[in-house]
C-alpha cells in the first residue's frame, strides 16, 4: 500500500510540474539587437588638408597656430579640422583658485564651437616661442611653448605649453592629441622651455 501511495504521489507531483511548465514556458533568448556600423575610429577624416600644412611636423604645428590666430571674427574651421585624425582629442588642463587640477577632453569640433564664441568677440594671436620635437618612425611628440595675445605686437596675456602627439600615415602628418596647460603666478614656465 505504501508503494502504491508513493507512486500516486510521485505521479501527482510530476503532473503538477508538467502543468507548471506548460503554463510558464522557459524564456527564449531574445535576438541580439541590430547595431548600425559606425565610422571606424581608425579611419582618417574626409576633410582634405592643404599639402603644405601637413607635409612636415614644423608645418602642421605652424598651421595650427595660424588658423586659430586673427582679429575678432570667424576662423577657417574646415582647415582646422583637416589637421586632426579621426577620434583626435583636445585637452586643456587648469588649476583653480583652490589648487584643484582638472582636464577637459573634447573633440576638435567641440573645441571649434566653444572657441568661436570667444574668437567672434576678441582678437586672438597665438604663436610658438620654442618647440621641442621628438620623432621616431611614424610617431612624434612636440612640446610647444606658446604665447597668446589679443593683438599682434602687444604683451602676451597668457603663456603655456601645448603637448602635441602626431602620427604619420606615410603621406602626411596628423594630430592625434593636443594637451595643454597655461602658466600661472605660482607655476611659471621654466626657462628651459622658453628657448
C-alpha positions in Angstrom: 0.0 0.0 0.0 2.9 2.4 0.8 4.4 1.7 -2.6 1.1 2.5 -4.3 0.7 5.7 -2.3 4.3 6.7 -3.1 3.7 6.0 -6.8 0.4 8.1 -6.9 2.2 10.9 -5.0 5.1 10.9 -7.5 2.7 10.8 -10.4 0.7 13.8 -9.0 3.9 15.8 -8.4 5.1 15.0 -11.9 1.8 16.2 -13.4 1.9 19.4 -11.4 5.4 20.1 -12.6 4.4 19.5 -16.3 1.4 21.7 -15.8 3.5 24.5 -14.4 5.9 24.3 -17.3 3.1 24.3 -19.8 1.6 27.4 -18.3 5.0 29.2 -17.9 7.4 28.1 -20.7 11.0 29.0 -20.2 12.1 32.3 -21.6 13.5 32.2 -25.1 16.7 34.2 -25.6 15.8 37.4 -27.4 17.6 38.1 -30.6 20.6 40.3 -30.3 19.9 44.0 -31.1 21.0 45.2 -34.5 23.8 47.7 -34.2 24.4 50.0 -37.1 28.1 50.1 -38.1 29.8 53.4 -37.1 32.7 55.1 -38.8 35.9 53.3 -38.0 37.9 55.1 -35.3 41.0 54.2 -37.3 39.9 55.9 -40.5 41.2 59.3 -41.4 38.7 62.1 -41.8 37.4 63.1 -45.2 38.4 66.8 -45.0 41.2 67.5 -47.4 44.2 69.3 -46.0 46.4 71.8 -47.8 49.5 69.7 -48.7 51.9 72.4 -47.3 50.1 72.3 -43.9 50.7 68.6 -43.3 53.9 67.6 -45.1 56.2 68.2 -42.0 55.9 68.4 -38.3 57.0 72.1 -38.3 54.4 72.9 -40.9 51.4 71.3 -39.1 52.3 73.0 -35.8 52.6 76.3 -37.5 49.3 75.8 -39.3 47.5 75.1 -36.0 48.8 78.4 -34.6 48.0 80.2 -37.9 44.4 79.0 -38.2 43.4 79.9 -34.6 45.1 83.3 -34.8 43.5 86.5 -36.1 41.4 89.5 -35.3 37.9 89.1 -33.8 35.8 87.1 -36.2 35.4 83.7 -37.8 38.2 81.2 -38.3 38.7 78.6 -41.1 37.4 75.6 -39.1 37.5 73.3 -42.2 41.2 73.9 -42.5 41.5 73.4 -38.7 39.6 70.0 -38.9 41.9 68.8 -41.7 44.8 68.6 -39.2 43.2 66.1 -36.9 42.9 62.3 -37.3 39.5 60.7 -36.6 38.9 60.5 -32.9 41.5 63.2 -32.1 41.3 64.9 -28.7 42.0 68.4 -27.4 42.6 68.6 -23.7 43.0 71.8 -21.8 44.0 71.4 -18.2 43.8 74.0 -15.4 44.4 74.7 -11.8 41.6 76.5 -10.0 41.9 79.0 -7.2 41.9 76.2 -4.6 44.7 74.3 -6.4 42.4 71.6 -7.8 43.7 70.4 -11.2 41.2 69.3 -13.9 41.3 68.4 -17.6 38.6 68.8 -20.1 38.6 66.3 -23.0 36.9 67.4 -26.2 36.9 66.8 -30.0 38.3 69.3 -32.5 34.6 70.1 -33.4 33.7 70.7 -29.8 36.7 72.9 -29.4 35.8 74.9 -32.6 32.3 75.5 -31.3 33.5 76.7 -27.9 36.4 78.8 -29.2 34.4 80.6 -31.9 32.3 82.2 -29.2 35.4 83.8 -27.8 37.0 84.5 -31.2 33.9 86.3 -32.5 34.4 88.9 -29.7 38.1 89.0 -29.1 41.2 89.1 -31.2 43.5 86.1 -30.5 47.0 85.6 -31.7 49.0 82.6 -30.5 52.5 81.7 -31.6 55.1 79.2 -30.5 58.1 80.5 -28.7 60.0 77.2 -28.8 59.3 73.7 -30.0 61.0 70.5 -28.7 60.4 67.7 -31.2 60.9 64.0 -30.6 60.3 61.8 -33.6 60.7 58.1 -34.5 59.2 56.3 -37.5 55.6 57.4 -37.7 55.2 58.8 -34.2 56.1 62.3 -33.0 55.7 64.5 -29.9 56.1 68.2 -29.9 56.4 70.2 -26.6 55.4 73.6 -27.9 55.7 76.7 -25.6 53.2 79.3 -26.6 52.3 83.0 -26.1 48.8 84.3 -26.5 47.9 88.0 -27.4 44.8 89.9 -28.2 46.6 91.9 -30.9 49.9 91.5 -32.7 52.8 93.2 -31.0 51.2 93.6 -27.6 52.3 91.9 -24.4 51.1 88.3 -24.0 48.1 87.8 -21.8 48.9 84.1 -21.4 51.7 81.6 -21.9 51.9 77.9 -21.5 52.8 74.6 -23.2 50.9 72.7 -25.9 51.8 69.0 -26.0 51.1 67.6 -29.5 51.1 63.9 -30.3 51.3 63.3 -34.0 51.0 60.4 -36.4 52.4 60.0 -40.0 50.4 57.6 -42.2 53.1 57.6 -44.9 51.7 60.5 -46.8 51.2 63.2 -44.2 51.2 64.2 -40.6 48.0 64.1 -38.4 47.4 65.4 -34.9 46.1 62.8 -32.5 46.1 64.9 -29.3 46.7 68.4 -28.1 47.0 68.6 -24.4 47.9 72.0 -22.8 48.4 73.9 -19.7 48.8 77.7 -19.1 51.3 79.0 -16.7 50.1 80.9 -13.6 52.0 83.0 -11.0 52.7 80.0 -8.8 53.7 77.8 -11.7 55.7 79.8 -14.2 57.2 78.3 -17.3 60.8 77.1 -16.6 63.5 78.9 -18.5 64.5 75.8 -20.4 61.1 75.7 -22.2 61.5 79.3 -23.5 64.5 78.5 -25.7 
